[in-house]
Amino acid sequence: MRIVKVPLGSRSYDIKIGPGLLGRVGIDCARLKLGRRCAIITDTNVGRRYAKPVFESLVQADFEPSLVVVPAGETAKSLKSVQTCYDRLASSRIERKSFIVALGGGVVGDLAGFVAATYLRGLPFVQVPTTLLAQVDSSVGGKVGVNLKAGKNLVGAFFQPQLVLCDLSTLETLPHREFRAGLAEVIKYGIIYDAKLFAQLERDLPKLLEREPRILAGVVARCCEIKARVVGKDETENGLRAILNFGHTVGHALESVSSYGKFLHGEAISIGQVAAAHLSADILKMPARDVARITNLFQRAGLPICTRMNATQHRRIFGAMRLDKKVSGGQIKFVLAKGIGKVRWGQRVSDTMVHRVLNTVVNRTS
């Protein structure tokens, strides 16, 4: 098992990475000295497969767990689901010394974390991510929240977990589409921070797609190390942490205008990162060879680099981008790259340039 520490002073916590960790959830939670009552929040898909071993592990560690199940999919990341969770926590007599276990992918982690941050003015919670995307990104760093019709993650908080348990065994049963979507965040870390990681992904992608255990464990651990280092320096995104949003401004807009149904998050930010690479070439003079390497790696990973939308959706993309959390003074700010492994945040981009790049990655249909 590998352990990565997120350095946040008295709120520091461990990310544990390895196979077979679901059966240790109870033992690891016991070490945190939390209250006996707890609630597992999961979704219908993950719950069928993994709720039982986590529930039993907690019971064996002398906890009193209850189970809260929400529908699977991005649409569950809503205030309606938050209300459902609140009601279930109340009926289960969850108290201030109780805690929440978030069992699932990014949607469950964000939703359960937001519920934990707000119920009884804050309950401890533990992240147990079961998808590649959640293990390398959304479960780490304390960003929790839900979507509105107007845009993604517009309601939320910074609320750190007590512990993150990344059971690599859960990735063995992850559908191919979900696994590939997670690779979009993995590739992002190479672009924004680690040119050596990017080169390794180019070299080892076939083995990674086959989920070769040694390669997979190393890549997950390296991504967690990068995010832990960034979050440790800038927890609430006043500067450096913004680099983690590379490709997300366009990606979130694509998710929003398609009503969170057409794309998985990783698919949307794959397109968004290709768009950001083109903007980087125009504004920061990123070398053409780096744009080509980025585009090629997403394609090899089986991820989209462009999409087609009807005229109405195409018009709405720019409006959705203007509702993004990173807009300041009415100005859309981008994370752009000078080259692979070197990025700058807070970059102003003219509306004309944004529209031109959108026309590159979003083709209009009638």
Stockholm file with secondary structure:
# STOCKHOLM 1.0

chainA/1-366         MRIVKVPLGSRSYDIKIGPGLLGRVGIDCARLKLGRRCAIITDTNVGRRYAKPVFESLVQADFEPSLVVVPAGETAKSLKSVQTCYDRLASSRIERKSFIVALGGGVVGDLAGFVAATYLRGLPFVQVPTTLLAQVDSSVGGKVGVNLKAGKNLVGAFFQPQLVLCDLSTLETLPHREFRAGLAEVIKYGIIYDAKLFAQLERDLPKLLEREPRILAGVVARCCEIKARVVGKDETENGLRAILNFGHTVGHALESVSSYGKFLHGEAISIGQVAAAHLSADILKMPARDVARITNLFQRAGLPICTRMNATQHRRIFGAMRLDKKVSGGQIKFVLAKGIGKVRWGQRVSDTMVHRVLNTVVNRTS
#=GR chainA/1-366 SS CEEEEECCGGGCEEEEEETTCGGGHHHHHHHTTCCSEEEEEEEHHHIIIIIHHHHHHHHHTTCEEEEEEECSSGGGSSHHHHHHHHHHHHHTTCCTTCEEEEEESHHHHHHHHHHHHHGGGCCCEEEEECSHHIIIIITSSCEEEEEETTEEEEEEEECCCSEEEEEGGGGGGSCHHHHHHHHHHHHHHHHHTCHHHHHHHHHHHHHHHTTCHHHHHHHHHHHHHHHHHHHHHCTTCSSGGGGGGTTHHHHHHHHHHTTTTSCCHHHHHHHHHHHHHHHHHHHTCCCHHHHHHHHHHHHHTTCCSCEEEEHHHHHHHHHHHHTSTTCBTTBCEEEEEEETTEEEEEEECCHHHHHHHHHHHEEEEC
#=GC SS_cons         CEEEEECCGGGCEEEEEETTCGGGHHHHHHHTTCCSEEEEEEEHHHIIIIIHHHHHHHHHTTCEEEEEEECSSGGGSSHHHHHHHHHHHHHTTCCTTCEEEEEESHHHHHHHHHHHHHGGGCCCEEEEECSHHIIIIITSSCEEEEEETTEEEEEEEECCCSEEEEEGGGGGGSCHHHHHHHHHHHHHHHHHTCHHHHHHHHHHHHHHHTTCHHHHHHHHHHHHHHHHHHHHHCTTCSSGGGGGGTTHHHHHHHHHHTTTTSCCHHHHHHHHHHHHHHHHHHHTCCCHHHHHHHHHHHHHTTCCSCEEEEHHHHHHHHHHHHTSTTCBTTBCEEEEEEETTEEEEEEECCHHHHHHHHHHHEEEEC
//
